[in-house]
Amino acid sequence: MALASLILTVVFKGNHDASLAARGMIGGAVAFTAHTIVDVPALGRLGALRGSAAALVMWLALAAAVTFAVAP
């Protein structure tokens, strides 16, 4: 899905917009990978609601940090 989105962005909006979109996708992918690593132990230790909330907060913080780090 992401690759199709990037192809359509290049075709209709150009390389610059596709570059910005790709950077955001990289940030989201890194954060999602970390989320999946953290989520299972957090669920076991904190329970479903608090574990999911903790993993979600971590995902949001990491996605923002990585996205701003790779921003132009």
DAKA-V129602 format. One record per residue. N is the residue number from 1. SS is DSSP state (h for helix, s for strand, l for the rest). Layout:
<<N,SS> <N,SS>>
//
This chain:
<<1,l> <2,h> <3,h> <4,h> <5,h> <6,h> <7,h> <8,h> <9,h> <10,h> <11,h> <12,h> <13,h> <14,l> <15,h> <16,h> <17,h> <18,h> <19,h> <20,h> <21,h> <22,h> <23,h> <24,h> <25,h> <26,h> <27,h> <28,h> <29,h> <30,h> <31,h> <32,h> <33,h> <34,h> <35,h> <36,h> <37,h> <38,h> <39,h> <40,h> <41,h> <42,h> <43,h> <44,h> <45,h> <46,h> <47,l> <48,h> <49,h> <50,h> <51,h> <52,h> <53,h> <54,h> <55,h> <56,h> <57,h> <58,h> <59,h> <60,h> <61,h> <62,h> <63,h> <64,h> <65,h> <66,h> <67,h> <68,h> <69,h> <70,h> <71,l> <72,l>>
//
